[in-house]
Amino acid sequence: MRASRIESQITMEAESLSANVSGGSWSIVGDSAASAGSYLEAAIGLGDDVSLLLPAVQAGGYRLEVGFRAATDRGRFAALVDGFTVGRVRTAVYSSSAMMRDSDDSNTDFGSFELPAAGSPVLSLLCEFTSPGTDIGVDYITLTKYTRDR
């Protein structure tokens, strides 16, 4: 059995990253429950995505976590890094009142991916299920770099 060791971890506020939204618009929304007091809110539809340019990181294995605002008017999203799918589709739809989802919620963990070369990857959150008027609220992105014992 191979074990993994954490090398480093970087957390980025979504509202501080360069963003692009296909098929919709975005804004910064203040919310005291967000990790830095605000988050990036995007109005999107089925097949649209929110793309965020991440800072330069080293090549290697990473685990992706995305903190987001969950509510009844949210959709289900797939994460792609430089066009490659990471893990499973995650849902931001909850029947209760709106709330921030963070590392205490396993739904924020998209899974692992391999970055073949150093650089500034693009994280895209692709809407795969929606209802009319769907938004996504992205609070933060955490990349945890790890190595596997051989």
C-alpha positions as CSV (number, residue, x, y, z in Angstrom):
1,M,0.0,0.0,0.0
2,R,1.3,3.5,-0.9
3,A,1.0,6.3,1.6
4,S,0.6,10.0,0.7
5,R,2.5,12.8,2.4
6,I,1.3,16.5,2.4
7,E,4.0,18.8,1.1
8,S,2.2,22.1,1.1
9,Q,-1.2,23.7,1.0
10,I,-2.4,27.0,-0.6
11,T,-5.8,28.6,-0.1
12,M,-7.0,31.3,-2.5
13,E,-10.0,33.6,-2.1
14,A,-12.1,33.2,-5.3
15,E,-13.0,36.9,-5.3
16,S,-9.3,37.8,-5.6
17,L,-8.6,35.6,-8.7
18,S,-9.0,36.5,-12.3
19,A,-12.5,35.2,-13.3
20,N,-14.4,34.5,-16.5
21,V,-18.0,33.3,-16.8
22,S,-19.3,31.7,-19.9
23,G,-23.0,32.5,-20.6
24,G,-23.5,34.7,-17.6
25,S,-22.2,37.4,-15.3
26,W,-20.4,37.6,-12.0
27,S,-20.0,39.9,-9.0
28,I,-18.4,40.1,-5.6
29,V,-21.0,39.6,-2.8
30,G,-20.3,40.6,0.9
31,D,-21.2,37.9,3.4
32,S,-19.8,37.7,6.9
33,A,-20.0,33.9,6.8
34,A,-17.6,33.8,3.9
35,S,-13.9,33.0,4.7
36,A,-12.8,36.6,3.9
37,G,-16.1,38.4,4.2
38,S,-17.1,38.0,0.5
39,Y,-17.4,35.5,-2.3
40,L,-17.7,35.4,-6.1
41,E,-21.3,35.0,-7.2
42,A,-22.0,34.0,-10.8
43,A,-25.3,33.7,-12.6
44,I,-25.0,30.7,-15.0
45,G,-27.0,28.0,-16.8
46,L,-26.6,24.4,-17.9
47,G,-23.3,23.9,-19.7
48,D,-21.9,27.3,-18.5
49,D,-18.8,27.6,-16.3
50,V,-16.9,29.8,-14.0
51,S,-13.2,29.8,-14.8
52,L,-10.6,31.0,-12.3
53,L,-6.9,31.6,-13.1
54,L,-5.0,30.1,-10.2
55,P,-1.5,31.3,-9.2
56,A,1.6,29.5,-10.4
57,V,2.1,26.1,-8.7
58,Q,4.7,23.3,-9.0
59,A,4.0,20.2,-11.0
60,G,2.7,17.2,-9.0
61,G,-0.2,15.7,-7.3
62,Y,-2.9,17.9,-5.7
63,R,-6.2,17.6,-3.9
64,L,-8.9,20.2,-4.8
65,E,-11.3,21.6,-2.3
66,V,-13.8,24.4,-3.1
67,G,-15.7,26.3,-0.5
68,F,-19.1,27.6,-1.8
69,R,-22.4,29.1,-0.9
70,A,-25.2,26.6,-0.9
71,A,-28.9,27.3,-1.3
72,T,-32.0,26.1,-3.1
73,D,-31.2,28.0,-6.3
74,R,-27.9,26.4,-6.9
75,G,-26.8,23.6,-9.3
76,R,-24.5,20.7,-9.6
77,F,-20.9,21.3,-10.7
78,A,-18.0,19.4,-12.1
79,A,-14.5,20.7,-11.5
80,L,-11.9,20.8,-14.4
81,V,-8.3,21.8,-14.1
82,D,-6.8,22.8,-17.4
83,G,-9.7,21.0,-19.1
84,F,-9.4,17.7,-17.3
85,T,-12.1,16.6,-14.9
86,V,-11.3,16.3,-11.2
87,G,-13.2,13.8,-9.2
88,R,-17.0,13.7,-9.0
89,V,-19.8,16.2,-9.6
90,R,-20.6,18.1,-6.5
91,T,-23.9,19.7,-5.5
92,A,-24.5,23.2,-4.2
93,V,-28.3,22.6,-3.9
94,Y,-29.7,22.4,-0.4
95,S,-33.3,22.6,0.6
96,S,-32.5,24.5,3.8
97,S,-31.6,28.2,4.1
98,A,-28.5,29.5,2.3
99,M,-25.2,28.8,4.0
100,M,-21.5,28.7,3.4
101,R,-20.0,25.2,2.8
102,D,-16.4,24.7,4.0
103,S,-13.9,22.0,4.9
104,D,-16.3,20.7,7.6
105,D,-18.5,19.5,4.7
106,S,-17.2,16.6,2.6
107,N,-19.1,17.9,-0.4
108,T,-16.4,20.6,-0.9
109,D,-13.7,17.9,-1.7
110,F,-13.6,17.4,-5.4
111,G,-10.7,14.9,-5.3
112,S,-7.2,14.5,-6.6
113,F,-5.5,15.4,-9.9
114,E,-2.0,15.5,-11.4
115,L,-0.5,18.7,-12.7
116,P,2.1,17.6,-15.3
117,A,4.0,20.9,-15.5
118,A,4.5,23.9,-13.3
119,G,2.4,26.9,-14.2
120,S,-0.9,28.8,-13.5
121,P,-3.7,26.3,-14.1
122,V,-7.3,27.3,-14.8
123,L,-10.0,25.9,-12.6
124,S,-13.4,25.7,-14.3
125,L,-16.6,24.9,-12.4
126,L,-19.0,23.5,-15.0
127,C,-22.7,23.5,-14.4
128,E,-24.1,20.0,-15.1
129,F,-27.5,20.3,-13.5
130,T,-29.5,23.4,-13.0
131,S,-32.9,25.0,-12.6
132,P,-33.8,28.4,-14.1
133,G,-31.9,31.2,-12.4
134,T,-29.1,29.1,-11.0
135,D,-26.2,30.8,-9.4
136,I,-22.9,29.5,-8.0
137,G,-21.2,31.2,-5.1
138,V,-17.4,30.4,-4.9
139,D,-15.8,31.3,-1.6
140,Y,-12.3,29.8,-1.7
141,I,-10.1,27.2,-3.4
142,T,-7.6,25.1,-1.6
143,L,-4.9,23.0,-3.3
144,T,-3.1,20.5,-1.2
145,K,0.2,19.3,-2.8
146,Y,1.1,15.7,-1.9
147,T,3.6,13.0,-2.8
148,R,3.1,9.3,-2.7
149,D,5.6,6.9,-1.3
150,R,6.9,4.6,-3.9
